[in-house]
Amino acid sequence: MGLFSFLFGNKTKQIQDFKSRGAVILDVRTKGEYQGGAIPGSKNIPLQQVATRMAEIKKWNKPVITCCASGMRSGSAAAILRSNGVEVMNGGGWYSLSQKL
């Protein structure tokens, strides 16, 4: 697999791999945004709370797919989780992600 396809391609395959291993969908939008529509079964921890709730997230002991409105906040959350040893991928915008699940 080339670097370009690794960075930009085949996100669906990676999502399916994570999903097959029981990944938790973590929506990092605000509570209000989450209540306006979300992926069924996803967990909501706003980006500002991700670092302070790390122990809770680690207890899941599962891979994590982050999502938000556009992919920016979920990218930040994924970086925080990755730096704390959590297997994570940025799923991008929640609606787009829901179409790939």
N, C-alpha and C positions, 0 to 999 in steps of 0.2 A: 504494500500500500504506500503510495507516494505521500509526501508531506502535505501537499495541497488537499488531497482527498481526506487525509487524516484530520486536517484542521477544519475543512468546510463541508466535506461530503459524508454521506452514510451515517448521519446522526440517527436516522430511523433504526439502523442495525444496532447501534450502540444502545439506544433506548430499549429495544427488544431484549438485548442481552441483560441490561440492568433489570428490566421488568421480570425476566425469567428467573432472576435470583431474588425476587421479592422486594425490589426497590421501593422506597418510600418517596412519594411525590411531595415535595416541600414547597409550598407557595409562600413567597416572601413579600407579597403585597400587604397593604394595610388591612386591618380587620374589615373596614367598610368596603374596600375593593373586593375582598374575598367573598363577602356576603352578597355582592352583586352578581356573582357567577364564578364557579370554580370547578375543577376536576373532581368528580365524585371520589370520595375516599382519601383525598389529599389532606395534608396537615398544613395549618396556617401558622407560621411564625414570622412576623414582620422582620425585614432585614435588620432593623435597629436592635432586635432582640436575639439575633442568631448567636452572637458571641457569648452573651450572658446565659443562653440556654444550651450551651454546648454539651454539658453533661447529659441532659435529657435526650439530645439528638444522638449522642454516642450510645446510649442505652438501647436504641432501636437495633443496633448491631446489624444493619442492613445498608446496602448501597443507597444513595440519595440522588434524586433527580430534582434540581431546583427549577422553579418557574416564577414568573412575575407577569407584568403587563407586556413588556417588550423584549425582555432578555437582559437589560442592563443591571437591574437589582439582583436578578438571579445569578448573573455572572459574578457580582461582588460576593454574594452569599457562597457560591461555589468555591471561590478563592479562600474565603475564611474557613470553610469546612475542610478543604484540601490541606490547608496549612495546619490544621488540627488533627490530621490523620484519618479523615473520613473519606471513603471512596465516594466520589461525587461527580456528576456531570451537570452542565448547564443545559436545561431543556428549553430555555428561551421563553417566549410568550406562552401563557397558559393555554390560550385557545388553540394556537398552532400545535402545541404539545398534545392537547387532547385529541387532535385529529390523527396523531401518530401512534396513540396507545391502542 
